[in-house]
Amino acid sequence: MSDSGENQTQIGNYFIPDLCRGQGLLGIFVIAALSALLMALVNNGIGDFDFLWLGKITLFVCWIALISALFLCAARTYLTRLSLPHAALINYLLVLLAAALCAVAAEYWNKYSVGGIWQIDPLSILNTVLIAAIPAGVILRLYYLQQRLYQQQSAGLEARLSALQATIRPHFIFNSMNSLATLIRIDADKAEKTVENLCDLFRYALKDSASVTLQEEVDACQGYLEIEKLRLDERLEYSWDIKIDLNTVRVPPLILQPLIENAVFHGVQPAIQGGSIYITIYRCGAWLTIDLINSLPRPGNNKVALSGITSGHQLALDNLRCRLDAYFSGSAELQETVFKNHYHTRILFKPLEG
């Protein structure tokens, strides 16, 4: 059952839409008809427009489109398991194969109907394949860009919703309100600061922006940690080591806050003695590195903590990888490892300055 769900996810993330039915198939025929019309206008012009030639070329192009859609549909399930470059190359070759088959069939039909002989002209076949190669490459590229845009938008929306859900968990609100109720009586200034942090966290989670400065992301994380510090007190220790100007670096929103929340929820909170979180941000050549290291509960509870991190938050990590890859055009990595009872998460990317 899990394999089936994983396969459905792969198909859903595939950059070529379903051409077997519905809008995908209709779109292919619309593109084919428009391409045929363009070829007719280029060949004859408006003054000597030949509707008969338009009909013939439209039929020919639609056959190429139909057979291409058939090939792509048949190979769809298999190609979703391949890397993107390999899948794109095979798709491209399948479209060219469809164009070649249609060209061969048309050549045989024309020569037999006129001269009664089964003969083809290889140059004519090559000409058809080369003409088909140009729009095929353009369309596949557009499909790819469309899918990347969709992934970036949907992943960003899901991240904002996930962050909002995380910050309004009942236990989080309940604990924060309890801390506020206590602080109001003994430290009104700290209570006011906590309310401001909560408001800033909600505002940031709901911010509708494709990118923010890294300083804004860090400010939101610091606010979150201050709120959790009220609840966990001396059980939570954290420190920052920032070695660059964060205002010059733009990143997708909510790339660090979910990781810090994960560290608090699975690393520090379950431990009776509490734990620590250490975040450092620095440059290494052309790459910017964000290291987040959090302690884990002692060996007796280690398996529980690791199970929660790897299973409960794997979807969030996959989502973050997708957002980083889309925003930085493949020049980003998200790494994770466990070493000496500490969980280490590292984000690497080539920053966009500005």
Secondary structure, DSSP 4 states (H G I P E B T S, - for coil): -HHHHHHHHHHHT-SS---SSHHHHHHHHHHHHHHHHHHHHHHHTTTT--HHHHHHHHHHHHHHHHHHHHHHHHHHHHHTTS-HHHHHHHHHHHHHHHHHHHHHHHHHHHHHHHHS-----HHHHHHHHHHHHHHHHHHHHHHHHHHHHHHHHHHHHHHHHHHHHHHT-HHHHHHHHHHHHHHHHH-HHHHHHHHHHHHHHHHHHT---S-EEHHHHHHHHHHHHHHHHHHHGGGEEEEEEE-S-GGGEEE-SSSSHHHHHHHIIIIITT-TT-EEEEEEEEEETTEEEEEEEEE---HHHHHHHHHIIIIISHHHHHHHHHHHHHHTTT-EEEEEEEETTEEEEEEEE--EE-
